[in-house]
């Protein structure tokens, strides 16, 4: 994956905490889904906003690891989270692990669910089918048997503009490129001058195709899905990946 959020990193927290996500609601549902499980992985930890709120609410003993492919975002996460969270600069496609996590979750990270007029779709920052297969296979291998994958659910991407604290304006433009891909441009504006711009492309899988993709990695839909997350369980062994390495 390219370092896809490097340009937006300086303004990311301001955008995300000004109404884009409800981190308190996400963290509370995550705690319910995690239960008494201890070893938890966040996919796409970003600047650590979701992880920070989860830590504030979680009981002692939760062992959190966060991975992200954008070093500028991880630098902010390290300042925010400190020693309690293990942070790793890593791409899910190119590194895999032995089974060591009870739960993996993503709040708009590598994968997420998008509710649209015609149902729910799986959004992915990975554009190729082979990348998604490999990434999910690596993820499933990192989960212990019976481990939970929790992917956040949000409304489908739509154009929007809204003010931010400090006089900034946030604008996003969304384009359907066809072939299961959408592009999204994020802008931070001050006095009509662009001070930050990020261009991202997403792969979008219809629900049936998404279920097949997850099933190939040994991840099965589970009853008990909540408001903010859909849950899958690792119910069969993921295919072995050559050259498997532990997270370092």
N, C-alpha and C positions, 0 to 999 in steps of 0.2 A: 504493500500500500504506500502511496505517496504521503508525504508529511502534510496531510490535507487541511490542518487547522492552524498552521504556523502563522499565517497573516492575521487571523482573527484572535490569536491568543491574548493580546493585550486588552481586548475589550470583551472577551468571552464571559467573564464573571458578571459584568454589568448587564449584558444581554440576557443571560440565563436566569439571573435572580430578579429580573424586572418583569416577571409574568410569563416567561417562556415555559418554565417547569415549576411544579409545586414539589420541591424537594422534601418537605416535611411529609406530605402524603405518600410519596414514593418510599421514603425510609420506613414509615410505619407499616406499609404493606409488606415491604421486604422483610422486616422483622417477623411478621406473622408467618411468612412463607419459609423463612430460614429456621424458625423454631429453635430447637436446642442443637442444631448443627453448628460446627465450629470453624471449619476451613472454607473460606468464602473468597471467590475471585470476581473482581469487577472488570468487565471487558470495556475498554475505552474509558478509563478513569478520568481523563481530561484534567482539569485543574483541581479535582478532588471534591467538588461540591456535594455530590450524592453520598460519597464515602464519608465525608465529614459529618453530615447529618445522621447517617447510620451509626457512626461511632458514638455520637452524642446520646443516642437513644438506646444503644445496645448494652446488654449486660456484659460484665467482665468475662473474658475468655474467648471472645470472638477474634479469630485470626484472619485478617484481611490482607489480600494481595490485589494490587491494581496494575493493569498493564495498559499501555498506550503507545502508539507509534509516532506521536508528536512530542519531541523533546522539549519544546518551549512550553507546552501544556504541563508536562511532567515536572518541569522546574518549579512551576507555581504550586503544583500538588505537593511537592516535597516541603515547600515552605508552610503550606497550610496544614498538612497532616503529620509531618515529623515521623518519629520512630515507630509509632504504633501500627503503621501500614507499610507493608513491603511493596515498593513501587519499582516496576520493571519496564524499561524501554524495549518494547517487543511487538512484533507483528504476528498475529494469530496464524497466518498462512504459512509462515516459514519456520516456526518453532512449535514443537509438540512436547508433551510431558507424559510421564507415567501418571497413573490415577492418584491424585493427591487432594482433590477438592470435593466438598460435600455439596456446594452450591456455586453456580456461576450466574451472574446477572449483568444486564446491560440496560442503562438508562439512555436510550438513543445512541448507543455506542456502535459497535460493528454491525449488529442486527437490531431491528426493532419492528414492531407491528404497526401498520398504518390503517386506520379506519377511514373508508371512503364510501361514496354513495352506493357502490356496488358490492360492498362487503369489506373484508379485512385482507390485507396484503402484507407480505414480508418485505421490508426494506433492508437493503444491505449496502454497505460502503464498498463491498467487493463486487467488481463488475462482471467477472467471468464466472460461468457455471463451474468450471474446474476449481477456481479459487474458493467459491462458496462450499463446494464439496470438501475440499481439503481443510478449509478453516473449521467447518463444523465437525469434521472427523477428528481434527486435532483437539477441539474443545471437548467433544464427547470422551476422548481418551483421557483427558485431564480430570474428568468427573469419576468419582468412585461409582460402582454399580448402585443404582438407586438414587444417584445424585440428581439434583434439580437444576434445570436451566430456566431462568426467569428473564424474559424479554419484555421491555416496556411497551405499552400500547399508547399511541397518541393519534390525534387527528391527522389525516393526510396533509401533506405540505400544500400550502396555499399562499399566494402573494399577500403580503401585509406590510403595513407601515405603522410605527408607534413611537412615541417619545420615550427617551430614557433619562434618568437623572443626570444632571450636569450639562444639559443642553444638547445632548446627542439625539439623533434620530436613527432608529433602526428600521431598515427596509429589507425585505427578502423578495426575490423574484424567482418564480418556478416555471420551468418549461418541460413539457412532455416531448422527449426526443424520439419516442417510438422504440420498438424492439425491447420493451421492458426497462427502459432507462429514463430517468428524469434528471435534470440539472437544476441546481439551486444556487443562486448568488445572494450572498449576505453582504449588506453594506452598512457601515457606520458613517453617518453624515453629521457635519457641523457647519452651519451656515451654508448649506448646499454644497459643501466641499467634502469629497470622499476621504475619510481618514482611515478607513479599514475596508477591505473587500476580500471575500473568500468565495471561490468557485468550487462547488462540489457536485459530483455525479453519483447517483444512486441506481442500483439495480433493484427492480421491484418484481416480486414473484406473486402471482395469484395464489389464493389460499390452498387450492388442491396441489399446485406445483410446490408450494412451500412445505406442505406436510410431507410430500414425497422426498424433498431435499433433506428435511430433518430426519425422516425415517431411515434414509440411507446411512446416516451417521449413528443410528441406534438410539434416536431420541423420539419418545412417544408422547403425544398429548396427554395431559393429566387432568382429571376433574379437580375442582377446587381453585380454578383460575380466578384471580381477583379483578378489581376494577382497573388497576394500573399495570398489571403484568399478566402475561400468559405463561403457563408452566408446562415444561416438557421434562420427562424423566429418562435418564439413561437406563434403558431396560435390556439392552443387548450390547455385547462388546463392540466397540468401534474398530474399524479396520486398522491394522498396525501400520504405522508410518515408519519409513526407513530413517535410520539415523536419529532416533528419538533422543532428545536431550531434556534434562531437568531444567526447571526455571532457575536462573542464577541471579 
